Amino acid sequence: MQIVAQSLLVLEITHGSSLALGSVSLAQASSFLIFSFVGGSVADRIDKRRLLLTTQSTSASLALILGALTRSGHIEFWMIVVIAFLNGTVLSFDHPARGALLPSLVKEEDMMNAISWQSAVFNGAAAVGPALGGVAVKVWGYPGNFFLNGASYIGVLIALFVMGVPNQAIHRQPIIKAAWDSLGTVVRDSVLLWVIAGYGALLCLGPSPALILPLFSTQILHVGPQRLGLLFSSVGVGSVLGAVIGASFVAPRKSYVFFGGLFLWVFAFTGFALSRWFWLSAAMLVLVGLGQMLVAITTITLLQSRVPKQMRGRVMSLNTVLVLGFRPLGDFPAGALIGVIGAPATTLLSAALVGMYSVAIALRRPSLRAV
């Protein structure tokens, strides 16, 4: 809900600037690139549940501050940029801890299934939230979205308080050396390096929904906040479907799921760029979410299963950099390019680049195809 409200608020304040949306994404991406590896190392050094209690409380406070500033009428664009940077900093510690906690709760053979269902729950909220956000902007305005987001953390904090977590592996290496060792582990693995490269290409070269959907809704499809929420929800529905398929479908090789997701994403993103009908666009976005989720589940499962247990927090920080760092980082040049050639042409170019890169790693990396 907050993503929808924040995106529309930025467009309202800046009179429809795509570069401003990209700047907010860049601010958040910068914090991930600066702090994610530190966050992963900290997650391996301290109790992950306590770390999550701290990060979730801080995220709730930032949402309430954004709501108060908007309600008072003092909100300015630079304030949204600062809050986006602070949110990114908090998530740089939150996401590695969350990812590294999961293996403590499930058996090794159930890992891909557990990751899939965790993703299904997360993206189920992402499917419903934006649709509600579009309605809430119309009924309660932007502050209502931000205050609801802040209140939603109460349930998360209660769950963390009552959760029983087994003893966790703790490492005592210096933070910088620990982060460097985790990078070395990934680089030396002939599979992980190229899985992460493929997923990174999809996230960095493909403009995020937070950037392109507000622009497509206002400039191409000419729909209001309610239907913008449905477009965001379409991506979430596809992600839920991808998570359910990942949990229930057993492929002979994980590479089939990985490359199938990449090529499905390219096809659907191309279809979305060419569409001028709302419901066709929504259908293409369902497939976009489905393809991306299949790639994501495979990447996270391989990250969790191919590294030592005491290194999972640090390695999961790579996933944080990819999802929350590379994607917003790619949004800044994409936002600038949209201002020059338009949103549809930029989206088509992104799909073409991801497609060419996917074909290249599929043909040139037999170790990845064999997974």
Sequence and secondary structure as in RCSB ss.txt:
>XXXX:A:sequence
MQIVAQSLLVLEITHGSSLALGSVSLAQASSFLIFSFVGGSVADRIDKRRLLLTTQSTSASLALILGALTRSGHI
EFWMIVVIAFLNGTVLSFDHPARGALLPSLVKEEDMMNAISWQSAVFNGAAAVGPALGGVAVKVWGYPGNFFLNG
ASYIGVLIALFVMGVPNQAIHRQPIIKAAWDSLGTVVRDSVLLWVIAGYGALLCLGPSPALILPLFSTQILHVGP
QRLGLLFSSVGVGSVLGAVIGASFVAPRKSYVFFGGLFLWVFAFTGFALSRWFWLSAAMLVLVGLGQMLVAITTI
TLLQSRVPKQMRGRVMSLNTVLVLGFRPLGDFPAGALIGVIGAPATTLLSAALVGMYSVAIALRRPSLRAV
>XXXX:A:secstr
 HHHHHHHHHHHHTTS HHHHHHHHHHHHHHHHHHHHHHHHHHHHS HHHHHHHHHHHHHHHHHHHHHHHHHT  
 HHHHHHHHHHHHHHHHHHHHHHHHHGGGTS GGGHHHHHHHHHHHHHHHHHHHHHHHHHHHHHHHHHHHHHHHH
HHHHHHHHHHHH          S HHHHHHHHHHHHHH TTHHHHHHHHHHHHHHS  HHHHHHHIIIIIS   H
HHHHHHHHHHHHHHHHHHHHHHH   S HHHHHHHHHHHHHHHHHHHHH  SHHHHHHHHHHHHHHHHHHHHHHH
HHHHHSS GGGHHHHHHHHHIIIIIIHHHHHHHHHHHHHHH HHHHHHHHHHHHHHHHHHHHHH HHHHT 
